Amino acid sequence: MKASLFLSLATLALFAACPAARAQSDDEAGQHVAACLQAASAAAHVPRGVLLVLLYVEGGRPGTVSPNSNGTADLGPMQVNTSWVGKIATHWRSTPDRTYAALRDNACANIEAGSWILGQALNEARGDLWQAVAYYHSRTPRYGEAYLRRFYDISQAMMTRARQEQPS
């Protein structure tokens, strides 16, 4: 994906996920989230474009805690489920309390954790990226498949919008 198209998509995703970023210029905000996505993508060996779409699909914001009916909650921009806090704390060599706070409040830490989760799912799915995206949301097939359909539809809409915004 061309850098300018990626920055356009990154800005779109950041504004959807983090309205406070609107105080920054489009270019600054896009570069910030693009840098977070690039670093997280490289660390977890997952495609940054997929992370970008996950960020947009999840639609969380720094500080967001979204309770679930099963007693868990989803945190921050990538809506990382609290069931992951212990594993991420171990991965980060941190405490569960510090990890929870970082996932909730720090957009780049949240993106890094989301990319790590996707990387774990990609390993579990033996390299099947689509299955990994479904696993990012749920290991229950009907929920994972519905999420994957939503992911696909949103990715297509994002690409169409980015192409329309490109100068001719």
C-alpha positions in Angstrom: 0.0 0.0 0.0 1.4 3.4 -0.9 2.6 5.5 2.1 0.2 8.3 1.4 -2.8 5.9 1.1 -1.7 4.3 4.3 -1.5 7.6 6.1 -5.0 8.5 4.8 -6.4 5.3 6.1 -4.4 5.6 9.4 -5.9 9.1 9.9 -9.4 7.8 9.1 -9.0 5.0 11.6 -7.5 7.2 14.3 -10.2 9.7 14.0 -12.8 7.0 14.2 -11.1 5.4 17.2 -9.7 8.5 18.9 -11.7 11.7 18.4 -9.3 13.6 20.7 -6.7 13.2 17.9 -8.7 15.7 15.9 -6.8 18.4 17.8 -3.7 17.4 15.9 -3.3 18.1 12.3 -4.4 15.3 10.0 -0.8 14.7 9.0 0.5 14.6 12.6 -2.3 12.2 13.8 -1.9 10.0 10.8 1.9 9.8 11.3 1.5 9.0 15.0 -0.9 6.1 14.5 1.0 4.9 11.4 4.2 4.8 13.5 2.4 2.8 16.2 0.9 0.4 13.7 4.2 0.0 11.9 6.1 -0.8 15.1 3.4 -3.2 16.4 3.1 -4.9 13.0 6.9 -5.5 12.8 7.1 -6.7 16.4 4.2 -9.2 16.0 4.9 -10.1 12.3 1.4 -9.2 11.2 0.3 -7.0 8.3 -0.1 -3.4 9.4 -3.1 -2.9 7.0 -4.9 -5.7 8.9 -4.1 -3.9 12.2 -5.5 -0.7 10.7 -8.8 -2.3 9.8 -9.0 -4.0 13.2 -8.5 -0.6 14.8 -11.3 0.9 12.8 -13.6 -2.1 13.2 -13.1 -2.2 17.0 -13.7 1.6 17.2 -12.5 2.0 20.8 -10.8 5.1 22.2 -8.1 5.6 24.9 -9.9 5.4 28.2 -12.7 3.2 26.9 -13.9 0.3 29.0 -16.7 -1.6 27.3 -18.4 -4.2 29.5 -19.4 -7.5 28.0 -22.3 -9.8 29.1 -19.8 -12.5 30.1 -18.2 -10.4 32.8 -15.2 -9.3 30.8 -14.6 -5.9 29.3 -12.9 -4.5 26.2 -10.3 -1.9 26.6 -9.0 1.0 24.5 -8.8 1.6 20.8 -8.5 -2.1 19.7 -10.9 -3.2 22.4 -8.5 -5.7 23.9 -10.5 -8.1 26.1 -9.6 -8.2 29.8 -9.2 -12.0 29.5 -5.9 -11.1 27.9 -4.5 -8.9 30.7 -2.6 -11.7 32.5 -1.0 -13.0 29.3 -0.1 -9.5 28.1 1.3 -8.6 31.5 3.6 -11.7 31.3 4.5 -10.8 27.8 5.3 -7.2 28.8 7.0 -8.4 32.1 4.6 -6.1 33.9 1.9 -6.3 36.6 -1.8 -7.0 35.7 -2.8 -3.6 37.2 -0.2 -1.7 35.1 -1.1 -3.7 32.0 -4.8 -3.0 32.5 -4.1 0.7 32.8 -1.9 0.8 29.7 -4.4 -1.2 27.6 -7.1 1.2 28.7 -5.3 4.5 28.4 -2.3 4.3 26.1 -3.3 4.0 22.4 0.1 2.7 21.2 0.4 0.2 24.0 -3.2 -1.0 23.1 -2.3 -1.3 19.4 0.9 -3.3 20.4 -1.2 -5.6 22.5 -3.8 -6.0 19.8 -1.1 -6.9 17.3 0.4 -9.4 19.7 -3.0 -11.0 20.1 -3.4 -11.2 16.3 0.1 -12.7 16.1 -0.9 -15.3 18.6 -4.1 -16.0 16.6 -2.1 -16.3 13.4 0.1 -18.9 15.0 -2.9 -20.8 16.2 -4.5 -20.6 12.8 -1.3 -21.9 11.2 -0.8 -18.8 9.1 -4.4 -18.5 7.9 -4.8 -14.7 8.2 -8.6 -14.7 7.8 -9.0 -17.3 10.6 -6.7 -15.2 12.7 -8.9 -12.2 12.2 -11.9 -14.2 13.2 -10.0 -15.5 16.3 -9.1 -12.0 17.2 -12.8 -11.5 18.0 -13.9 -15.0 19.1 -13.0 -18.6 19.0 -16.7 -19.4 18.6 -17.2 -20.0 14.9 -20.5 -18.1 14.5 -19.2 -15.0 16.2 -15.8 -15.2 14.5 -17.4 -15.6 11.1 -19.8 -12.6 11.6 -16.8 -10.5 12.7 -14.8 -11.5 9.7 -17.7 -10.5 7.4 -17.9 -7.1 9.2 -14.1 -6.8 8.9 -14.2 -7.4 5.1 -17.1 -5.0 4.5 -15.4 -2.2 6.5 -12.0 -2.9 4.8 -13.7 -2.5 1.4 -15.4 0.7 2.4 -12.1 2.1 3.8 -10.3 1.4 0.5 -13.1 2.9 -1.5 -13.1 6.1 0.6 -9.3 6.3 0.5 -9.3 6.1 -3.3 -11.9 8.8 -3.5 -9.8 11.1 -1.3 -6.7 10.6 -3.4 -5.9 13.7 -5.6 -6.2 12.9 -9.3 
